[in-house]
Amino acid sequence: MALYIHIPFCKQACHYCNFHFSTSLRHKTDLLSALQQEIALRHEYLATPHLSTIYIGGGTPSLLTLAELQALFQTINTYFVIAPDAEITLEANPDDLTEEKIAQLRQTPINRLSIGIQSFDEADLQFMHRAHNTQQAQNCIQLAQEAGFHNLSIDLIYGSPTTSNAIWQHNLERVFGFRIPHISAYCLTIEPKTALEHFVKHQKVAAPNEEQAAQQFEILCQMTQEAGYQHYEISNFCLPNQHARHNTSYWQGKHYLGIGPSAHSFNGHSRQWNIANNAKYIEKIGQKQIPAEIEQLTLNNQYNEYVMTSLRTIWGSNLQYIQEQFGAEFQTHFLQHILPFEQERYVMREKQHFRLTFKGKLLADKIAMNLFR
């Protein structure tokens, strides 16, 4: 089972980000107390107390102090049993990862860092309104490795108007030089209610170029393959046996509990998500109420979600699983609607498994939607 904890605080707002966060730390103490209370209220949501992965995301969880992290883990240990080999990830920004901070993180159960590098180019970082600079991006990786954090994941962004193909290649070469075991690479997109959307709408900055983004995705796939990385999900690449266990549990339909404002939970038959408002979240939790909306998943919902997530991965969609889990009617529907994509070589079939080809990966969402019921 998996546990996700959302820390909704950031030093400043990145222009592209639409995740829930606040740049004010005024309610941080109360919010962290509410997180611990929610764990106490909802620890029986999962069928078992045994956790194989924990992911502390945000926001910027690296803003938390050592004492705050230790208190959080004390509560987790009160209500759950953490597997000895559990993957325990903390998202971190480079400007937070000083030598002192990393030494403090080594005193916690955290054994994996997901670092939001995004780019090693100064113009890219300024365009995205990141809080760190190029030197901090490089230094934090070296400091983390020297301190014993070898299970690292790096976030990168391509497709920015400031990112030429040469800069993108240079970013990847920097990551390969550090021999980072895991890379998450995302195409810059214009999300609703973000600064980037406002700037593009008012023609203050150029919109991302789709053709250039496609070129950079091709560069990404080629260079990671040559460097020995496995492309195991549309946006994720890893060295052998270094895939992100927590995120993989999402794509494989495993159950997870989400704690904190805007956090999502899934137990197989329903999905729920907490309110994306820090003050209201704190208030409701204080009243021992869970401020969440719940969606009961129909068989169609479950099938659609399976297709969407499985097709994005190297393991693909399993025809036998579709029949066993959803029935022969769903299997027939899947086969009928995927055949044109197979004929056009967007999808390849190997026995019971259907996987996207390279050109299919460029149309992953479109293909999945054509398979929906």
N, C-alpha and C positions, 0 to 999 in steps of 0.2 A: 504494500500500500504506500501511497505517496502523500506528503504534506507540503502545501504551499503556504507561505506567509508573506503578505504584502505590506511593505513599509512605504507609506505614501508621502515621502518627503524628498525634496531635491534642493540643491543650492540655487539653481536657476533653471529656467524652462528651455529645453532644446526646441528649436524652431519646428522640428518635424514630429514631435512626440504627442500622442493623444492618450497615453496611459494616465491613470488617475494619480495625481500627486499634488502637494502643496509646497510652495517655496517658503512658507512660514513654519517655523518650528515651535510656535507658541503652544500647540496642543500635543507636543511629542510625548511628554510624560504620561498624560492621560490616555493617549492613543495606545502606547505600549502596554499600559495596564489593561486596557480594553481587549487587546490581542490575547493576553493571558487569560482574561475572563472568558473570551469566546472559546478558547481551547478547552477550558473546563466545561463549558456549556455543550460543546459539540463533539467531544472526543469519542462518543459512541456512534458517530455518523458512519464511520467505516466498519466493515464487518469484523475486523481484527485490529487490535492495538499495535500490531507489529508493523514498523515502518522500514522500508528498504531505501527510500529516498526522502530528503528534505530539501526544499528550495526556498531560500529567502530572497525575494525579488522586490521590485519597486517600479518607480521611485529609485531611491539610492540607499540601500541597506548599509552601505559602508559608512554612512553618517552615524550609525549607532556606536556608542561607547562600549568598551569591554564589559563594564558592569551591566549595561542594558542587554547585551547579547547573552551574558551568563544567566541573567534572570529569565530570559526567554527560554533558554535551553533547560533551565531548572523546571519550568512549567511543563515543557514538552516531555521531559523525563518522568514527570509525575503521572502523566496520563497515557504515555505511549512507551513501547519497547523499541528502541532503536537497534537495528541489526548491527552486529559487529563490523560488517563490511559495507554499511550504508554509505551512499553517496550524499554528502551534505554540502550544498552549494550556497555561496553568498555572491550576489551581484555587487560589483564594486566599480567605482569610477577611478581613473588613474590619479587624479589630484588628491584623493583620499589615501592612496596606498603609499604612505611614507614608510620608512624603515620601522619607526615606532609602531605605526598602525598594524603593519604586517606581523610584527612580533606579538602584538596583542591578539590578533586573529589566530595565531598558532596556539594560544592558550585555550581556545574554544574547540568544540568538536568539528568545526568546519574543516573540510578536507579538499574542497574544490572552489576555485574562484572563477567567476564569469566576469570578465573585465570589458567595460564599454569603451574600447579604443576608438572605434568607428573609422579613424583614419590616422595616418602618420604625417599628413600634409597640413600645414598651418592654415592655408586658405580654406580647405575643407572644414576644418574644426571651427573656424570663425563663421563660415556660412551656416553651419549647423547650430551655432551658439553653444558649443560645448564648453565646459568649465575648465578643461585642461588644455595643455599645449603639447607640441610634438615631443619635447624633451621629457615631459612627465609620462607620456605614452610609452616611451622606450624604457625609462628608468623603472617604472612600476613592475614591468615584466621581469626585468633582471633582479630586482629586489625580492620579488615573490619567489622566484626560482632559487635564489641564494638562501632564502629562509626555509626552503623545503616544500613549497607549494609547487608541485610538478604537474598536478592535475588541473590544468588551466584551460579555459575557453575564452576566445577573443571574439568580440562582436565587431564586424566591419560593415560599412555602408558603401554601396556603389550606385552609380546612376545620378550623382549630384551634378549640377551644371558646372561645378568647380573641379570635378574629377575627370581628368583626361584619361585615356586608356593607359598612357605611360605612368601617370600617378597611381592608377589602380594596380598595375603590374608591380610597381615599387612597393605599394602597401602589402601585397601578397608576399613579395620577396622578403620583406622585413619579418613577417610572421613566420615564414619558413626558416629564416635564420635563427629564430629563437626556438625552433622545433616545438611549437605549441601543439599539443595533442588534439585540440578541438577548435574548429572555426565555425561561427555562425555569421553568414553573410546575407544581408538584406538589401533589396533594391529600395532606394529612396522613393517614397510615395507621398502624395499630398493627402493627408488625413483631414477630415472635417474638424473645424474649430481649432486649428493650429495656426501658429504665426506664419508657417510656410504657406498655408492656404491663403491667408490674408495678403501676403506679399505677392504671390503669383496672381491673385485676382486683381490686385491693383497695379500689376505690371512693374513692381519694384524689383523683382528677380525673375529670371527665366524659369519656365517650367522644366522639369526633368525631361530629357529627350529619350523616348522609348527605344529608338533604334540604337542609340549609344548604350543604353542600359542592357539591351539584348547582347550587344557586342561584349560588354563587360561581364555578363553572365557566362558567355562562351569562354572568355579568357579565364574566368574563375574556375570553370569546370576543367579546362585543359591543364592549367597550371597546378591545381590541387592534385589531379590525377598523376601528373609527372612527378610531383613531390611525395607521392605515396599515400595520399589521403583517399578515403572511401567517401563517395557522395551518397550518404545514406538517407537523406531527406532533402527536399528541394533547397532549403536554405542552410543545411548543416553538413559538415565535412569533418572526418576524424581520421587519425592514424589508427592502425589495426587495434580492435578491441577497446577503443576509447570513445565510443558513442556516449552521448548524454543519457544516462539511465532515467533521470526524472522526466525529461521531455519526451523520451521514447515511450514512456508509460502512457502519456497523453495520446500519442499517435496509435498506440496499440489497444486503446480502449480500456485501460486499467482504471481502477477507481482511485479518486483522490479527494482530499479535503482542502479547501481553500479558506484561509483565515485572514481577516482584515478587510477594510473598505475596498470594494470592487472585486474582491477575490471570488473565483468560481469554484464550485464543487460538483462532483459527478459520482453517482453510486450505481450506475448501470441502467436504472429505470427512470431517473430524473436528473435534472441539472438545476443548480441554483446559483445565484450571484448576489453578493452583498451590495448594499447601497454605496454609491461612489461619492460619499460626503463624510468628511472626517468628524465634524461636530455631531451630525445626526447618528453616525455609527457609534460614537462614544456614548451618546445619550441612550440609545436603545440597548446597547450591551449592558450599560449600568442598570437598566430596568430588567435585565435578564431576558431580553427579547433578541431574536436574531433578525436583523434588518435586511431580509433577503427576499427576492422573488424566486419562485419555484416553477419550473416547467416540467410537466410529466411528458416523457418521451414516448411517442407512438412507435410502432414497429417501423413505419416509414422514416420517422426521425432517426431512429437508431441505424437503419440501413444507410440513409444518406450520409450520416456522420461517419460511418465505417468507410464508405467509399471515398469520401473527401480526405480523410486522414491516411488511410492505408495506401491510396494511390500515390501519395506524396513521398512514400518511403521506398527504400531499396527492396523491401520485402513484398511490396505490391498488394493487390487485392486477391484474396484467395477464394476461388470459386466454390470449393467444398465448404469453406466456412460460411459463405453466404447461404448455401442451401441448408446447412445444419442450424444456423442461427436465425434465419429469416424465412426459409421455405423455398420450395421449388419455383414458385411464381416469381420471387425476387431474382432467383438465379437465371431464369429465362429472360426476364427484363434486362438484367445486366448484360447477358450475352448478346441480345439483340442490339442494344445501344452502344456496346463497345466495339462491335464488329467493324463499323466504318473507320474508326480510329486505328484499329489493327491493320486494316487494308491500306491505310494511308501511312502506316509505319510511325504513328504517334505512340502506339502501344505495342509491346511485344508480349507474346504468350509463351510460357514455359510450363507445360503440364497444367496444373491447376492455378498457376499464378499469372497475373497480368501486371506488367510494369511499364512505366513510361520510358520511352526512348529520350534521347537528348532533346529533339525538337518537340516531343510531347511535354517535356518539363516546362517549356515556354508557354504552354497552353493548359497547364495542370488544372486550374480552376474551371476553365471552360469545359474541359473533358469531363470532370467530375459532375458538373451541373447537368450535363447531357445524360448522365447515368442515374440522376436522382429520380425518385418517385414522389 
